[in-house]
Amino acid sequence: MMVKNTSFFKIVILTLILFAGYLPAYSQPQKVNQKYSAYLFAYFTGNQKNEEAIHFALSADGYHYRALNQDKPILNSAKISESGGVRDPHIVRGADGKTFYMVATDMVSDKGWDSNRAMVLLKSTDLVNWSSSVVNIQKRFKGNDSLMRVWAPQTIYDAAKGKYLIYWSMKHGLRGRDIIYYAYANAAFTDLEGEPKQLFFSPDKGSCIDGEIVNKDGLFYLFYKTEGANLGINIAISTKLTEGYKLQSVDVQQTKEPVEGSGVFKLNDGSGYILMYDVYASGRYQFTKSTDFKTFKVVDGEVSMNFHPRHGTVMPITTAEAQRLAAKWMSAEDVLLSATNPALKTINTKLDTAAKTLELAVRPGTSLKAFNPQFTTFPGIMVTPKTADLSKGPKIFTVTIKGKAPVKYKVSAVENHNPVLAGYYADPDILYAEKTGRFYLYPTSDGFTGWSGKYFKTFSSPDMVNWKDEGVIIDLPKDIKWAKRNAWAPCIVEKKINGAFKYFYYFTAAQKIGVAVADDPAGPFVDSGKPLIDAFPDGITGGQQIDPDVFSDPKTGKSYLYWGNGYMAGAELSDDMVSLKQGTTKVLKPGKDYREGTYVFYREGKYYFMWSEDDTRSPDYRVAYGVADSPLGEIIIPQNSIILKKDALKGIYGTGHNSVIQIPGTDEWYIVYHRFNYPKGITMGDAAGYNREVCIDRLYFNADGTIKQVIPTHTGIKPVSVKK
């Protein structure tokens, strides 16, 4: 059929175009074809009121993130919320490509997990300036008198209706369950248009929270967390946005630890999607990658952040948007602290904003002649030069951020051997293994809020300066049946039994002491299956069963275990090394200031007992010692018993919980200990007590056998060799 009268159709088309101009703005989504070049991460940081606020961070690749505004809130929670705090921010780009919408939980957790009834709606056209409104569900809609909480709202554009749909979880009544509901926002994005309706019907009728809907290949994928018996992330799928979700996958998280706050974003390079979630019990985030939402691969090794996020979301952004955010909330100092060269000890960078100096700490053996710090830059940011010869002193680097004046800094690099490990570790025990001819360090894995680490690592070295990460040797959730938390303060001993070397590893877990055995100093270690010590010694009613130390007496060949916090106990180990000899446990008396961290060694006929005093969160945490004539004998305290303490002039604080090693065949001794992270630790308050680092310095004796006071250093020691 041929159409001859084209004038009629032209009139109809023009009429439709004109009519379209009168439609509400948000019902006309423009097809946007923008080149996204960066990512914006919106998150909050913790459960304290001052941490329940919206923070922003930038990334150029979706894996490496830098906090904006020095990791301070970008909005005042008190001004935008009803409760005074906001959590779980979710950010999304509007259908027009240039308007942004953010929603958050209106809540202060100190008031209780069932204390909030509202959410916050925010809108922006530039990602910098935001308007906000509070929607209190209980006040806004009748029939919600029993409402207990309103959690984790999120937004998605409903193209079929030309509206923005907000979905969140709510719980009604003490015995109720968390259910995911939805409602549409009004055109101004300041209120909800209608009564909340149930979005998802859980097949097991269990509680569901933290929903995240992703539109992929014509299907709507609902990621959600189950509450109660199962604390994992499930996926339900539907062909319709607001109904028909059917369960597809259970427990897609790649950890056995409890998680929450799943967030999904598409990578700008088209290589797939990132599913990230808050592993809240361990104070960390996990990133996984997927192309099909069926299999998820952990990519944590590729991810870095200079902040600790809680339940947030990531949105791809353009070059212009990244420039705008950087100009508003990023400083030259932020850029200079972002160096990513693998040769750097990134936790030991020292920045002086007054003197305009930056000192980079490099690993042993690093060439500085043409050194590139590899500063992380974003659109609109430039650092010059890229490389410089730092071998003969500092050089000037210039940071230019679009819209701001260039800033010059003197940049230098120093090779210090303390700390000896790259990262946060504490409570180190050291061993020279005859089997391998190498040194081994066995520390607490640190850097977890409230000492909440759950795994142990070991590190090996040929010379006590260059250390190799041998990996995780015990993972409490996976390897230990009787304890799943608080992996602290291990120790180890090498024994030759029937011609074969055995390694007995004593460790703290959930304030109990266990033992695991291996044929190699780097493992694998097999747990005995039960705690070795889980009760107070007779006569002790306070303290903790922590901080084991194992000592083999060179005079008798007998082995002893020591432990305690607030008290010092010791006992002879049975020949099997995994049990105590009945009737040998003794409470020792090291002095009124004893706290924890016993270490025992033998030299020239005397048994030296070392321990830590004060609190590991204190700058004055220190090491003291005494001497005895036998492994369980009376401890004599010398007049100058404090042999390791802070040096404020060097910025060294919290020196304690040590071990000692003698170089085989010599009278050369070293002390291994932890200190506050340098240089940040002293500024961190109590958090310095779980952001510690391992150091090694020389240990010297006077002619009468007393120990000289140890000088804690940044330079550390020179490489050590063992004559064979």
C-alpha positions in Angstrom: 0.0 0.0 0.0 1.4 3.4 -1.0 0.7 6.6 1.0 0.1 9.5 -1.4 -1.1 12.2 1.0 2.1 13.0 3.0 0.9 16.4 4.2 -1.6 14.8 6.6 1.2 12.7 8.3 3.5 15.7 8.6 0.7 17.5 10.4 0.2 14.6 12.8 3.9 14.3 13.5 4.2 18.0 14.2 1.2 17.9 16.5 2.7 15.0 18.5 6.0 16.8 18.9 4.2 20.0 20.1 2.1 18.0 22.5 5.1 16.2 23.9 6.4 19.6 25.1 3.6 19.8 27.6 4.4 16.4 29.3 6.0 16.4 32.7 9.8 16.7 32.5 10.6 13.4 34.1 8.4 11.5 31.8 10.6 12.4 28.8 13.9 10.5 29.5 16.5 11.5 27.0 18.7 8.8 25.5 22.1 9.6 26.9 25.2 8.4 25.2 27.9 9.7 27.5 31.5 8.4 27.9 31.9 7.6 31.6 35.5 7.8 32.7 35.4 7.6 36.5 33.3 6.4 39.5 31.7 8.1 42.5 31.3 6.1 45.7 28.8 7.3 48.2 29.0 5.7 51.7 28.9 6.2 55.5 31.6 5.1 57.9 30.3 3.6 61.1 27.8 3.3 64.0 28.8 6.4 65.9 26.6 9.5 65.4 29.5 11.4 63.8 30.0 8.5 61.4 26.4 8.3 60.2 26.8 10.8 57.4 27.3 10.8 53.6 30.8 10.6 52.3 32.1 10.6 48.7 35.1 9.0 47.1 36.4 9.0 43.5 37.9 6.2 41.4 39.4 6.3 37.9 39.0 2.5 37.3 36.4 1.2 39.7 39.0 -0.6 41.8 41.2 2.1 43.4 39.3 4.8 45.5 40.3 8.0 47.2 38.1 9.8 49.7 37.0 13.3 48.9 36.9 16.1 51.5 39.5 14.2 53.6 36.9 11.6 54.3 34.7 14.1 56.1 30.9 14.3 55.3 29.9 16.2 52.2 26.6 17.0 53.8 25.5 17.9 57.4 23.4 15.0 58.7 21.7 17.2 61.3 20.4 19.5 58.6 19.1 16.9 56.2 17.6 14.3 58.5 15.0 14.0 61.2 17.1 11.8 63.5 20.4 13.6 63.1 22.1 10.8 61.2 22.0 9.1 57.8 23.2 5.7 56.7 23.2 3.5 53.6 23.3 6.2 50.9 22.2 5.1 47.4 23.0 7.4 44.4 21.7 7.1 40.9 21.9 9.1 37.7 18.5 10.4 36.4 17.0 9.3 33.1 17.9 12.7 31.6 21.6 12.0 32.3 22.2 15.2 34.2 20.1 15.0 37.4 21.1 12.9 40.3 19.1 11.3 43.0 20.2 10.0 46.4 18.3 8.3 49.2 19.4 7.3 52.6 18.2 5.8 55.9 17.3 8.5 58.4 18.8 6.9 61.5 21.1 7.2 64.5 22.0 3.7 65.6 22.7 4.7 69.1 19.0 5.1 69.5 18.4 1.5 68.7 18.0 -0.6 65.5 14.2 -0.2 65.8 14.3 3.5 66.3 13.8 5.0 62.8 10.7 5.6 60.8 12.0 7.8 58.0 14.2 8.1 54.9 15.9 11.1 53.3 15.4 12.0 49.6 18.0 14.2 47.9 18.4 15.8 44.5 21.2 17.5 42.6 22.1 18.8 39.2 25.9 19.0 39.8 26.7 16.4 42.5 27.9 19.2 44.8 24.8 21.1 45.8 21.9 18.9 47.1 18.3 19.7 48.1 16.7 17.3 50.6 13.4 16.2 52.1 12.5 13.8 54.9 9.7 11.2 54.4 8.5 9.8 57.7 6.5 6.7 56.7 4.7 6.4 60.0 3.6 10.1 59.9 3.0 10.2 56.2 0.8 7.1 55.8 -2.0 5.8 58.1 -1.9 2.2 59.4 1.8 2.3 60.4 1.4 2.7 64.2 3.4 -0.5 64.7 6.2 0.4 62.3 9.6 -0.4 63.9 12.1 0.6 61.2 12.7 1.9 57.7 15.9 0.7 56.2 18.2 1.2 53.2 16.1 2.9 50.5 17.2 2.8 46.9 16.0 4.4 43.6 15.5 3.1 40.1 13.8 4.7 37.1 10.7 3.1 35.8 10.7 3.8 32.1 7.3 2.4 31.6 5.7 4.9 34.0 8.2 7.7 33.6 8.7 7.9 37.3 11.3 7.1 39.9 10.6 4.1 42.1 11.9 4.0 45.6 12.2 0.7 47.4 13.3 -0.2 50.9 12.6 -2.6 53.8 10.3 -2.1 56.7 9.4 -4.1 59.8 6.1 -3.8 61.7 5.7 -5.1 65.3 8.2 -6.8 67.6 7.5 -10.2 66.0 7.3 -8.9 62.5 9.7 -9.5 59.7 11.6 -7.1 57.4 9.8 -6.8 54.0 10.9 -5.0 50.9 8.3 -2.4 49.8 8.1 0.2 47.1 6.4 3.5 46.2 6.9 6.1 43.5 8.4 9.5 44.2 6.7 12.7 43.1 8.0 14.8 40.3 10.0 17.0 42.6 11.5 14.0 44.4 10.5 15.4 47.7 7.8 12.9 48.7 6.1 9.6 47.9 3.0 9.6 45.8 1.1 6.6 47.2 0.9 4.0 49.9 3.9 1.6 50.1 3.3 -1.8 48.4 5.1 -5.0 49.0 7.7 -5.5 46.2 9.1 -8.9 47.0 7.5 -12.0 48.6 10.2 -14.2 50.2 9.7 -17.9 49.3 10.6 -18.8 52.9 8.7 -15.9 54.4 11.9 -14.8 56.1 13.1 -11.2 56.6 14.7 -9.5 53.6 16.7 -6.2 53.7 19.1 -4.1 51.6 17.5 -4.6 48.2 19.4 -3.6 45.0 17.7 -3.8 41.7 19.7 -4.0 38.4 18.2 -3.9 35.0 20.2 -6.2 32.8 19.3 -7.7 29.4 15.6 -7.0 29.8 15.5 -8.6 33.2 15.3 -7.1 36.7 17.7 -8.6 39.2 16.9 -8.1 42.8 19.9 -8.6 45.1 18.8 -8.8 48.8 20.1 -9.9 52.1 18.3 -12.5 54.2 18.0 -12.0 57.9 17.8 -14.7 60.6 19.3 -18.1 60.1 20.9 -17.1 56.8 22.9 -13.9 56.5 23.8 -14.1 52.8 22.9 -12.3 49.6 20.3 -13.9 47.3 19.2 -12.9 43.8 15.6 -13.0 42.6 14.6 -12.2 38.9 11.6 -10.7 37.2 10.6 -9.4 33.8 8.6 -6.7 35.6 10.0 -4.1 37.9 7.4 -4.2 40.6 6.2 -7.8 40.7 6.9 -11.4 39.9 10.4 -11.9 41.4 11.5 -15.5 41.6 14.5 -16.7 43.5 17.5 -17.6 41.2 20.6 -17.8 43.4 21.3 -18.2 47.1 24.4 -17.0 49.0 26.2 -15.3 46.1 28.6 -13.6 48.5 32.1 -15.1 48.4 32.7 -15.3 52.1 31.3 -17.3 55.0 31.2 -14.2 57.2 28.0 -12.2 57.6 27.5 -9.5 55.0 25.0 -6.7 54.2 24.5 -3.7 51.9 25.1 -5.2 48.5 25.8 -2.7 45.7 26.1 -3.4 42.0 27.6 -1.2 39.3 28.6 -1.7 35.7 32.3 -1.2 34.8 32.9 1.5 32.3 35.1 -0.7 30.1 32.2 -3.1 29.5 34.1 -6.0 31.1 31.3 -6.8 33.5 29.7 -5.8 36.8 31.0 -5.4 40.3 29.0 -6.8 43.2 30.4 -5.3 46.5 29.1 -5.7 50.0 29.9 -4.8 53.6 31.6 -7.6 55.5 30.5 -5.7 58.6 31.7 -8.2 61.3 35.3 -7.7 60.1 35.1 -4.1 59.3 35.9 -4.6 55.6 34.4 -4.5 52.1 34.6 -7.3 49.6 34.5 -6.7 45.8 33.5 -9.5 43.4 33.2 -9.4 39.6 30.6 -11.1 37.3 29.4 -11.0 33.7 26.3 -13.2 34.2 25.1 -12.6 37.8 25.6 -16.4 38.3 29.3 -16.7 39.1 31.2 -14.1 41.1 34.9 -13.9 41.4 36.6 -12.1 44.3 38.8 -9.2 43.1 39.8 -7.8 46.5 43.5 -8.0 45.6 42.9 -5.4 42.9 41.0 -3.0 45.2 42.4 -0.3 47.4 40.8 2.5 49.5 42.1 5.1 51.9 38.9 4.9 54.0 36.7 2.3 55.6 33.2 2.4 54.0 30.0 1.0 55.3 27.0 0.2 53.1 27.4 2.4 50.1 26.9 2.5 46.3 29.0 3.3 43.3 27.9 5.3 40.2 29.8 5.8 36.9 30.5 9.5 36.2 31.8 11.6 33.3 35.1 13.4 33.0 33.4 16.8 33.6 31.6 15.4 36.7 34.9 14.0 38.1 36.6 17.3 37.6 33.8 19.2 39.4 34.0 16.8 42.4 37.8 17.0 42.5 37.7 20.8 42.3 35.2 21.0 45.2 36.5 18.3 47.6 40.0 17.2 46.6 43.3 18.9 47.6 46.9 18.6 46.5 47.5 16.7 49.8 44.9 14.1 48.9 46.7 13.5 45.6 50.1 13.3 47.2 48.9 10.7 49.6 47.6 8.5 46.8 51.0 7.1 45.6 50.6 3.5 44.4 54.1 2.4 43.4 54.4 -1.2 44.8 57.8 -0.3 46.2 56.2 2.0 48.7 55.2 1.3 52.3 52.0 3.2 51.8 51.0 3.2 55.5 54.2 5.1 56.4 54.0 8.1 54.2 54.7 11.3 56.1 53.1 14.5 54.9 53.8 17.9 56.5 51.2 20.5 55.2 52.9 23.4 56.9 56.4 22.7 55.6 55.0 21.4 52.3 57.1 18.2 52.4 56.3 14.6 51.6 58.4 11.7 52.8 57.8 8.4 51.0 58.8 5.2 52.8 60.2 2.6 50.3 60.9 -1.1 50.7 64.5 -2.4 51.1 66.5 -2.3 47.9 64.4 0.2 46.0 66.2 2.2 43.3 65.5 6.0 43.7 67.4 7.3 40.7 64.3 7.5 38.4 61.5 7.0 40.9 57.9 7.3 39.9 55.6 7.5 43.0 52.6 6.7 40.7 50.3 9.2 42.2 46.6 8.5 41.5 45.1 11.2 39.4 41.6 12.0 38.2 40.2 14.1 35.4 41.4 17.7 35.8 44.4 16.7 38.0 48.0 16.6 37.0 51.3 15.9 38.9 54.6 17.0 37.4 57.2 15.6 37.0 56.1 11.9 36.8 59.6 10.6 37.7 62.5 12.2 39.6 65.9 11.2 41.0 65.3 11.0 44.7 68.6 9.3 45.5 70.3 12.5 46.4 67.6 14.3 48.2 64.1 15.8 47.8 62.7 17.1 44.5 59.9 19.6 43.8 56.6 18.1 42.6 53.7 20.3 41.5 50.1 19.3 41.8 47.6 21.1 39.6 43.9 20.7 40.1 41.6 22.4 37.6 40.1 25.5 39.1 42.7 25.8 41.8 46.2 27.3 42.1 49.1 24.8 41.6 50.7 23.5 44.8 54.4 22.6 45.1 55.8 20.1 47.6 59.3 18.8 48.3 59.1 15.1 47.9 61.8 12.7 49.3 62.1 9.0 49.8 63.7 7.0 52.6 64.5 3.4 53.0 63.7 2.5 56.7 63.6 -1.1 57.7 61.0 -0.4 60.4 58.3 -1.5 60.1 59.5 -4.8 58.7 56.1 -5.8 57.2 54.1 -3.9 54.7 50.8 -3.4 56.5 49.1 -3.5 59.9 50.4 -6.4 62.1 51.0 -6.8 65.9 52.0 -9.2 68.7 54.9 -10.7 66.6 56.5 -14.0 67.4 59.7 -14.9 65.6 61.4 -18.2 64.8 64.5 -19.4 63.0 63.6 -22.7 61.4 66.5 -25.2 61.2 64.5 -27.1 58.6 64.5 -24.3 56.0 67.3 -22.0 57.2 64.9 -19.0 57.2 63.4 -16.7 59.7 59.6 -16.6 60.2 57.3 -14.0 61.7 53.9 -15.0 63.2 51.9 -11.8 64.0 48.3 -10.8 64.7 46.6 -9.6 61.5 45.8 -6.0 62.6 43.9 -3.1 61.2 40.5 -4.5 62.1 38.2 -2.3 64.3 38.1 -3.6 67.8 40.8 -6.3 67.2 38.2 -8.2 65.1 40.6 -10.0 62.8 39.8 -13.7 62.0 43.0 -15.0 60.3 46.7 -15.5 60.9 49.5 -15.1 58.4 53.2 -15.9 58.4 56.1 -14.2 56.7 59.6 -15.7 55.9 63.0 -14.0 55.4 66.6 -15.1 54.7 67.9 -12.0 56.6 65.2 -10.5 58.9 65.0 -7.5 56.5 63.4 -8.8 53.3 60.2 -10.5 54.2 58.0 -12.7 52.0 54.2 -13.1 52.7 53.6 -16.8 52.9 49.8 -16.3 53.1 47.1 -17.3 55.5 48.0 -20.2 57.7 44.8 -20.4 59.8 41.4 -18.9 59.0 39.2 -19.1 62.0 35.8 -19.4 60.2 37.2 -22.1 57.9 39.7 -24.0 60.0 38.6 -23.8 63.6 35.4 -25.4 65.0 35.5 -24.0 68.5 36.1 -20.3 67.8 35.4 -17.9 64.9 36.6 -14.5 66.1 39.4 -12.5 67.6 42.5 -14.1 66.1 45.3 -12.8 68.4 48.8 -13.1 69.5 50.2 -16.4 68.3 53.5 -18.2 69.0 55.4 -21.2 67.6 58.1 -23.7 68.4 60.1 -26.1 66.2 60.6 -29.6 67.5 62.4 -32.5 66.0 60.4 -35.7 66.7 61.5 -39.1 65.5 63.9 -37.4 63.0 61.2 -35.1 61.5 60.6 -31.5 62.2 57.2 -30.5 63.6 55.8 -27.1 64.3 53.5 -26.4 67.2 51.5 -23.1 66.8 49.7 -21.7 69.8 47.1 -19.0 69.2 44.3 -17.0 70.7 40.8 -17.2 69.4 37.7 -15.9 71.1 39.7 -15.4 74.3 40.7 -19.0 74.4 44.1 -20.6 73.5 44.4 -23.4 70.9 47.2 -25.3 69.2 47.7 -26.4 65.6 50.4 -28.6 64.1 52.3 -28.6 60.8 55.3 -30.3 59.1 56.5 -27.0 57.7 56.9 -23.5 59.3 54.6 -22.0 56.7 51.9 -24.7 57.2 49.4 -26.0 56.4 48.5 -26.1 60.1 45.9 -28.5 61.5 44.0 -27.6 64.6 43.8 -30.0 67.5 40.0 -29.7 67.5 39.5 -28.1 70.9 40.9 -25.2 73.0 44.0 -26.0 75.0 43.1 -23.4 77.6 39.6 -22.0 78.1 39.4 -21.3 81.9 41.1 -19.3 84.6 43.9 -20.9 86.6 43.0 -21.7 90.2 42.8 -18.5 92.2 42.3 -16.2 89.2 39.0 -14.5 88.6 39.8 -11.6 86.3 41.6 -11.1 83.0 41.6 -13.1 79.8 43.0 -16.4 78.5 45.2 -14.8 75.8 48.7 -14.2 74.6 50.4 -17.6 74.7 54.2 -18.0 74.7 56.0 -21.3 74.2 59.5 -21.9 75.5 61.8 -24.9 75.3 64.4 -25.1 78.0 67.8 -25.9 76.4 69.0 -27.4 79.7 66.3 -30.0 80.1 64.5 -30.2 76.7 61.2 -29.6 78.5 58.7 -27.2 76.9 56.5 -24.7 78.7 53.5 -22.6 77.8 52.8 -19.2 79.4 49.7 -17.0 79.0 47.5 -14.4 80.6 46.1 -10.9 80.6 46.0 -9.3 84.1 47.8 -12.4 85.4 50.8 -14.5 84.2 50.4 -18.3 84.3 52.8 -21.0 83.2 52.7 -24.8 82.8 54.8 -27.6 81.5 53.6 -29.0 78.2 53.2 -32.8 77.8 55.4 -34.6 75.4 52.7 -34.5 72.7 52.9 -30.6 72.9 49.1 -30.3 72.6 48.2 -30.7 76.2 49.5 -29.5 79.6 51.0 -31.8 82.2 48.6 -32.2 85.0 49.4 -30.3 88.2 52.2 -28.1 86.7 50.1 -24.9 86.2 51.4 -22.1 88.3 50.5 -18.4 88.6 53.6 -16.4 88.5 54.3 -12.9 89.9 56.0 -10.6 87.5 55.1 -7.3 89.2 52.1 -5.1 89.9 52.2 -3.4 86.4 52.1 -6.7 84.4 49.4 -6.5 81.7 50.0 -9.2 79.0 52.4 -10.5 76.3 54.7 -12.8 78.2 57.9 -13.9 76.5 60.5 -16.2 78.0 64.1 -17.0 76.8 67.3 -18.4 78.2 70.8 -16.9 78.3 73.9 -17.8 80.3 72.1 -19.7 83.0 69.3 -17.3 83.5 65.6 -17.4 82.4 64.5 -14.0 81.2 60.8 -13.1 81.5 59.5 -10.2 79.4 56.0 -8.7 79.4 54.0 -5.6 78.4 52.7 -3.0 80.8 49.9 -0.4 80.4 47.4 -0.8 77.5 48.0 -1.5 73.8 45.9 1.6 73.0 48.2 3.7 75.1 51.3 5.6 73.8 53.0 4.4 77.0 52.6 0.7 76.3 56.0 -0.7 77.1 58.2 -3.8 77.7 59.5 -4.8 81.2 61.5 -7.8 82.3 62.6 -9.9 85.2 64.9 -12.9 85.8 64.4 -16.4 87.3 66.5 -19.4 88.0 64.0 -21.9 86.5 61.1 -21.8 83.9 58.5 -21.6 86.6 60.6 -20.0 89.4 60.4 -16.8 91.3 60.8 -13.8 89.1 63.2 -11.1 90.3 62.6 -7.6 89.0 65.7 -5.5 88.4 65.9 -1.9 89.3 65.7 -0.7 85.7 63.1 -3.2 84.5 61.6 -1.1 81.6 63.7 -1.9 78.6 61.5 -0.6 75.7 59.3 2.4 75.6 58.1 5.3 73.4 60.4 7.9 71.9 58.1 10.9 71.3 60.9 12.9 69.5 61.0 10.2 66.8 57.2 9.8 66.7 57.5 6.2 68.0 54.7 5.2 70.4 53.0 2.1 71.9 56.1 -0.1 71.8 55.2 -3.5 73.3 54.2 -7.2 73.0 57.5 -8.5 72.0 59.5 -11.6 71.2 63.2 -12.1 71.1 65.6 -14.1 68.8 69.2 -15.1 69.2 71.1 -15.6 66.0 72.2 -19.3 66.1 75.8 -19.8 67.2 76.3 -16.2 68.4 75.5 -13.9 71.3 73.7 -11.6 68.9 70.1 -10.8 70.0 67.2 -8.9 68.5 63.9 -7.8 69.9 60.7 -7.9 67.7 57.8 -5.8 68.8 54.9 -3.7 67.6 54.3 0.0 67.8 51.6 2.5 66.8 51.5 3.0 63.0 53.9 5.8 62.0 53.1 8.6 61.5 49.3 8.4 61.9 48.9 6.3 65.0 49.4 9.0 67.6 46.5 10.9 66.0 44.1 8.0 66.0 43.0 7.8 69.7 42.0 4.3 70.8 42.1 3.1 67.1 45.9 3.2 67.3 45.6 0.1 69.5 44.5 -2.0 66.5 46.4 -0.2 63.7 49.9 -1.4 64.7 53.1 -2.4 62.9 56.0 -4.8 63.5 59.5 -3.6 64.1 62.9 -5.2 64.9 65.8 -3.6 66.8 69.0 -4.8 68.5 68.9 -6.1 72.0 72.1 -5.7 74.1 73.1 -7.0 77.6 75.4 -5.5 80.2 78.3 -7.5 81.6 76.2 -8.6 84.7 73.4 -10.0 82.4 71.0 -7.1 82.9 69.4 -5.9 79.7 70.3 -2.5 78.3 67.4 -0.2 77.4 66.4 -0.8 73.8 66.6 2.2 71.4 63.5 2.0 69.1 64.3 3.2 65.6 62.9 3.8 62.2 66.0 2.6 60.5 65.8 -0.9 62.0 68.5 -3.4 61.5 70.8 -4.5 58.7 70.4 -7.9 57.0 71.4 -10.8 59.2 73.1 -13.9 58.1 73.4 -17.3 59.8 76.5 -19.3 59.5 75.8 -22.9 58.6 
